Amino acid sequence: MTDKKSQPQDATDAKTAATPASDAATSSAELEHWGDAPEKMRKGIQLHVTLYIEGDDPPAHDFSKSTTEAVRDIITAGSAKHPELTVTIKKIAEK
């Protein structure tokens, strides 16, 4: 009776047994199979932007309110250049 553990295994046999035939070819074939994946996927990001805004304004006028409105207008106008993106202003607060 022979013990399989005691018999030396040929190095090529061990390598062949441990890995499937041609990993590179297998990976390429799998990547080609993924051709059915959608070209685009929905993504989102939350950005924190700090703006410093300066301008001339009458002393008694609420600069914070008019500037907040101006920032909303600026973002709305700028977002028109990228219709593929949806921009939602969640909060504008003075610090």
N, C-alpha and C positions, 0 to 999 in steps of 0.2 A: 504494500500500500504506500502511495506517495503522498507526502504532505505538500500542498500547493504553496504554503507560506515559505517553506524552506527552499523551494526552487527559485533561482534568480530569474528575473523577468527581463527580457530583452528591452533596452532603452527605447527603441522605436515602438515596440508594442505598448509600452507604458504610456508614451506620449500620445499615440493614436487612440488608446483606450480612454485616456483622461479628457481629451478634447474632441469635439465633433470635427468632422472633415472640413477644413478650411473655414475658420471663424470669420475671416474677412468676407468670403463669398456669402456666408450665411447672413452676416450683418447687412451687406448690400442688398441681398434679396429681401430682407425684412423691411428695409427702408423703402425699397421700391413698392412693396405691398402697401405702405402707408400713404400712397398716392391718393387714396380716397379721403384723406383728412381734409377738413375745410381750409380754405385759403386764409380765412380770418377768424378770430375768436374775440369775444367780448372781454374787454379789460377795463379796469378803473384804477384811479389813483387819487389820493387826497393830498393836495399841496398846500403848504402854509406859506403865504406870501406876505412880506412886510413891505409896505410902501411908505415913503415919506413924500408928502405932497405939500407944496408951498405955493402961495399965490397972494395977490392983493385982494382984500375984502374989506368992506366997511366995518368999523369997530363993533357995532351992535348986531351984526349979522351972524347967524349960526353957521360958522365955517365947517363944522363937523358934518352937519346935515347936507349942505350943498356939495361938499367934497365926496361924501358917501354916494350921493346921486350921480356925481360926475364919474366916479370909479365904476359904478354899475353900467353907465352909458359906454365908457371906454371898453369894458370887458365885452359887452354886447356887440359893439361895433367890431372889435377885434376878432371875436368868435365867428363872425360872418366869413372871415377868410379861411376858416377851417370847418366847413359844414359837416365833415365826417365825425366831428367831436361834439359832444353835448357838454356844455359848461353850465353848472348850477352853482350859483352863489349861495352858500349856506349861511355865511355870517360875515358881516363887516363891523368891526368894533374899533373904537379909538383907544389907544393905549396911553 
